[in-house]
Every structure is written in structure tokens, then in C-alpha cells.
Amino acid sequence: MEFWTDESIWNYECGKLEPLYEIYESNGEIIIRMDLPCVQDKSDIKVNVTEYSVNIEAKMGRIIQYEKWGTFQRSIRFYKYSKTIRLPVRVDPKSAKARFKNGILEIRLTKKEQLFTIPIE
């Protein structure tokens, strides 16, 4: 199991946070689990999948506000999550499945393996 982080986990200008997630491979598939606290319903989540990436956007059910944030910002508000994940292997976007339960989004992606048999001369 691998945990991934990026340098910037928020964008205060857009009110976006990057959610925590884990990604791992298992039996021909890629599994992504993402923590989405304050997201109320699956209808608040949008997932787009390509062969090489997954993009998740989710609206929070309530605004998270921090007072005295950092040296310069005195107040900051976050109201949505946004994350694009580059996948370690190609996947079949048409076979992707997602499930949201108890604040956890799980995405299962089937690996797209190309196997070529070549003749031996």
C-alpha cells in the first residue's frame, strides 16, 4: 500500500482542498480509496476517468473555515475537494466502478493490458 502526497494540498483562492487518498494494485486492477469528510451524498461527487488518470471533484456539505490561517491570511474557507491522480498503468475507463460509503470513495479500475503473441522465425 502506498500513500501519495503532493506539495500543495490546498488552493485558498478557489476554496479547494486535496483529499487524502491511497492507491494500490490488486489482481489486475487499480484501487483508489479517498477520504472525503463533509461530503454528504454521492450526487455531490464527480469522477472522470481516462486511460492514464482519474479526476475527482466533490462538494462539501458544509464550509470549513479556519481563522488565523498562516502569517498573512487571517481567515480561509474551503468548500470543495479536487484531485487529479496519474495512474501507474493504463486502465479501461469503461469498466471503472465507484462506491461512496461513510465518507470514503472507492474507485476500482481494471488494468488495460496488451499482450501480443509474436511468431518466432
N, C-alpha and C positions, 0 to 999 in steps of 0.2 A: 504494500500500500504506500502510495506517495502523496505527500501534501504539497500543494503548489501555492506560492505567493508571488505577487508582483510588487514592484517598488511602490507604486501609488495605489492605495486601496480606496480612495475616495476622490470625488470631484465636487468640491463645495459650490462651484459656480452653477452646476446643473442639479445639485442636490442628490447625487448618486453615490451609493456605496457599492463596493465589490464584495460579493458574498464569499464566505469561506467554502471551500469545496475539496473533495478528494476524487482522484481518478485512478482507476486500475483496470487491468486486463484480466479476463477470466473466460476460459472455454470459448474462444472465438468471438468474444465481444468486449467492448469497452464499456465500463460502468462509471458514471459520474454521479456523485452524491453531493448535494449542495444545501447548505443551511440558509433558510430564508425566514428568519424570525420577523414577525409583524405582518407577514403576508397572510391574508385571510382565506383566500379561495383560489382554486386552480384557474379560475377565469381571469385572475389578476396576473397570470404568468404567460409570457410569450417565449416560445422556444423555436429557433430557426437552426436547421442542421444542413451542412454541406458535407462533401466527402472528407474535408480536411478540418472543419471547425464546427463549434456549437456556440450560438449566441443566445443568451438568456436575459430577458428584461422582466422585472416583476415590480408591481406597485405595492407599496406598504399600506396596510390598513390604517396606520396612524403615523404621524410625522414624528421622527426622532430629532430632538433638539438638544444641543449641547451649549451651555453657557461658558464663557471664558475659555474658548477653544484656542489654544496656541497663544503666541505672543501678540499677533496682530488682529486676529479675528476674535471678536467678543461673543459672538453667537453664530451658530451654524445649524442648518436644518437639512435632514435627509428624508426623502420621501419615496425613493425607488432604488432598486438594485439593478445593476447592469454588469455583464461579464461576457467576454468572448474567450473561448478556450480553443487553442490549437491542439488538434488531436495527434497522438503519436503515430497513428497508422490511418490509412484510408478506411472509411466506413460506408455502408449503404444507407443513405439518408431515408430511403423509402421504408426501411424496416425499423426505424427508430421508434422507441416506446418511452413514454414518460409517465411518472406517477408522483403525486404530491400528497403527503400524509404527515400530519403533526409537525409542520414547518420544514420538512425535508423533501426536496425534489430529487428524484432518482431518474436518471436517463440511461437507457440501455441501447447501445449501438452495435449492430452486427459488423464485424470486420469484413472488409471487401478484399478478399484475397484473390490474386490472379495466379493461377497455376497453368503453366504451359508445358505440354509434353512435346518434346522435340525429337525428331528422328536422329538416330545415330548412324553415321556413314561408315 
